[in-house]
């Protein structure tokens, strides 16, 4: 557990887009529109903006 904590705080995050949220999922995620995740440490970043890229899944819900 401590090792994972230090891994997250020392990681140089390379956030990859996971999903864009639409409809009721926006309310379930606290008003956020997209979720990105760092593949190195697993940290998630929530954003109120949509990810404008092709091939980003929609409502692939990971909370």
N, C-alpha and C positions, 0 to 999 in steps of 0.2 A: 504494500500500500504506500509506504514512504517512497519506494523506488519509482512508482508511477507518478506520485506527486512531483518529485524532482524532474522526472522526464517531461512533464507538461510545462513546468515553469522554465526549463532550460531549452525547450524545443524552439527551433526557428520555424514557426508554423508555415505550412504550404497548404492553405485551405483549398479544397476541391469542392465544387458545387455538388450537393446531394440532391436537393429537391426545391421546387417552387411550390408554394402552398396557395390554394384557391378555396373559395367558399367557406364552409364551416371550419375547415382546418386552420384558417387564419385565426379564428377566435380561440380554438383549442391551443394554439401555440402562443397565445398572449399578444396577438396583433402583428406577429412577424410574418413576412411574405416568403422568405427563403432561408434555407439551412445549408451551411457549408461545414465540412469536416476535414481536419488535418489527418492524413493517412499515417503519419509517423507516431503521433501520440493519442489520437482519438478525440481531441478537443473539438467541440462543436461551436460554431459561430452563427448567431441568428441575426437576420437583417430585415429591415422594414422595406427594402427595395427588392424587386424581382431580379433574378440572375438572367441576364440577356445573353444566353448562349444556346446553341443548338444541342440537342440530345440531353437536356437536363430533365430528369423525370418530374412528373407532376403528382403532388399529394402522396409521395413516398414518405410516409410519416414516421419519424424516428425520435419521438420525445421520450 
